[in-house]
Amino acid sequence: MIVFKTFFKVLSKYKISLIVYLGIAIGMVYILSGFNSGGNTSYTTISQGIIILDKDNSEVSKGLISYLGSINAILDDSYTEEQITDLIYYTKASNYLVIPKGFGDSYLSGSNEPLKIESTKVADARMGYSVETEMNSYLNLTSNYMKGGYSFEEADKLSRESLADTGAVNMVSEVKIEDDKIFTVFIMLPYALLTMLCSAVLPVILRFGSTLINKRTGISSLPSTKKQLMLALASTVVTVGIIIVLITVSSLLAGEFFTERWALIVLNGIVFSMTGVMIIIALSSFSIKPEATPAITNIVALSFSFLGGIFVPIEVLGGGAKAIGQFLPTYWYSEAIERIKNQGTFSEILNCLLIQLLFGVMVLVIGLMVGKHNVKKTA
């Protein structure tokens, strides 16, 4: 019990840092939630710049490209992968569409699982979802006309006439954007959690390594294993409080509670918070001075967020950065969010959750081994 009392007594000295980072996190989430607010239902369609790679070159793919080109600006120059990434990241193009070979035959066959068109866009960008909505509306409507006995040419013409009513299309886009606010606000949760754990909880654990605290509180008489266990439990209690606040605020700003996807997103956040606790316990095993925690906060929180798809969407990360990011729990947190956004179920995000936990266990084991080595070295 003495460890718990001392832990929270020392933590009170870092309450300003905790409050500041919590305020920053809430502010960032609030600003991001405003990007997807859907209060205006009267906006009109805006021509987007899109890049299309047609590997099929079929009647269907040409019809789709022709339709999209009638309401958007198709950038038909030859671009490298790096140039395409830059164009999308800097919003010069909203989407990069890749029509796979055999798409037309698959579409015309009426298959229940037709080949899908790959769409790369900036996550949560209104323009990207607008183009995807236009594409899906055309394909679905044309398919329905063909089921009614029309040829593709006839169905194509009828679809264009029906979709000329932009009001109906815009309303679909509006619902989609409003519907996705929950993903925008929850994507920042790992950064907020890591900054608060590293800036407030980590220095408290490091303080327990000081001779002064050990002598004043009598903690030095406790077995090392028991002391580490109590510190881990105290850190978990603090983390539970932080994650509850972050989930509550994010849910309020998103305007969504207790839906199926909300539950999956919250589960994803809880799993990441467990990983976060293991990360700081592991870091505390290294010979780090408490005064160095601001630098550690920036290194861990920022690098994990940039490479893990928190600040920069996964789909626009370069090949090398994406390869490195796959070793980080933030990458799999972002991947789980993306899968949930695409109607993913628990079974479809389970591997993302397990990889996050596996990362935490691995760094915890490494940290404990280092800590054990340091104890033997100083003994």
C-alpha positions, 0 to 999 in steps of 0.5 A: 500500500505504501507504494500506491500512496507514494506513487500518487503523492509523486504523481501530484507533482506532475499534475500540471503536465498531465492537465496540459497534455490532456487539454492539448489532446482534447483541443486537437480532437475538438478541432478535428471533429469540426472538420467532419461536421455535417451541418450544411446539407445544401453544398454542391458538387465540386469537381475533384482532381482524380488519377485513374489507372485502368488495367482492365480497359473494358467497356465497363471501365471506360464507361465508369471513367467517362462518367467520373470525368464528366463531374471531376477533373481526371489527371491523365498525365503519367505519374510515378508512385511517389508523385501520386502520393505527393499529389494526394497528400497535398490535396492536388488529387483527391483519389488514385483509382486502380481498376483491376484487370478482369473488372468488367467481366466480373461486373457484367457476370453479376458476381456476388463478389466482383473485383474491387476498385482500389481507391487511395485517398487521404483518410477522412477527407471529404473530397475522397469520399465524395468521389467514391460515393459517385463511383459506387452510385454509378456502378450500383445504379447501372447494375440495377438497370442491367438486372432489369433487362437493359444492355450495358450501353442502355444502363449507362445512359439511364444511370447518367440521366438519373445521377444528373440530380446532384442533390440526391448524390450530395445527400449521400455524401453528406451522410457518409461524412457525418457518419465518419466523424467518430473515426476522425476523433478517435484516431488521435487517442494513441498520441494523447495517451502516449504523451500523458503516460510519458510526461507524467507517469514515466517520471513518477516510476523513474523517481522510485529509483532514487535513493531519497524516496526509497529511504524516506518511505521505506520502500527499499525494504520491499522485494524488487519484484513486488515493488515493480508489480505495485508500480505497474498496478498504480500505472494501470489505475492512472491509465484507466482514468486517462483512457476513460476521459479520452473515450468519453470526450471523443464519444461526446464530440463524435455524437455516438455511443454504444453502437457496434462500431463504437464498441470495437473502436473503444476495445481498440483503444483499451488494448492500445492503453494496455500496450502503452502501460507496458511501454512505459514500464519497459522504458522505466527499466532503462537508466533514464533520468526523470529530467529526460522525460520531456525528450522521451515524450517527444521521441516516443509520441511523435515518432509512433504517431508519424510512422503509425498512421496517426498524423499521416494516413497509412495509405500515403506513407512511403514504402520505407516509412510504412515498412517501419511503421508495421513494427509499431502498435500505432500502425495496427491501431490505425489499421484496426480503425480503418477496418472498422470504418470499412464495416470490419467485424471483431474477427477482422480486427482481432489480429490488429489487437493481438499484434498491439499486445504482442508489441507491448509484451515484447518491449516489457520482456526486454525492459525487465531483462535490462532492469535485471541486468542493471540490478546485478550490475549495481549489486 
